[in-house]
Amino acid sequence: MRRALAVASPPVGSVAPVAAIEDIPVGAVLYGPDGEEIAVGRNERELSGDPTAHAEILALRRAAAATGAWRLEGCTLVVTLEPCTMCAGALVLARVSTLVFGAWEPKTGAVGSLWDVVRDRRLNHRPEVYAGVLATECAAVLRAFFR
Ligand SMILES: [Zn+2]
């Protein structure tokens, strides 16, 4: 989760484009079955002008490109904020085995807050979930952004 937090908030003066600062700081890291980092993603909706450019989606796409496979079985996605319906759906479709998230998102969260997409028994794949990991630190990054 500390790695995901670092991805969410690049250090001041880093190579991140100025526009990236406009994006809500959410970071995601995708780890392979052996624990090796495969891909990272940061929310880039403003930067790319793409409504689907959430941190999780970008990490999943990059991981699939890096491994050459859309099935990410055995992989773990770590993200600083509870995924939305789109991202929760995407990680089910990608067969991600484990989801770890930080802060809860009561307004749009789809991993227990508002919906529970990843534990819907009607779906054929349900990742294991670890919620609220470093939740206070993850929420603090978001609060600082909106201040
Ligand atoms: Zn999302």
Residues whose N, C-alpha, C, O or C-beta is under 5 A from the ligand:
A	BS01	ZN	H54 P83 C84 M86 C87
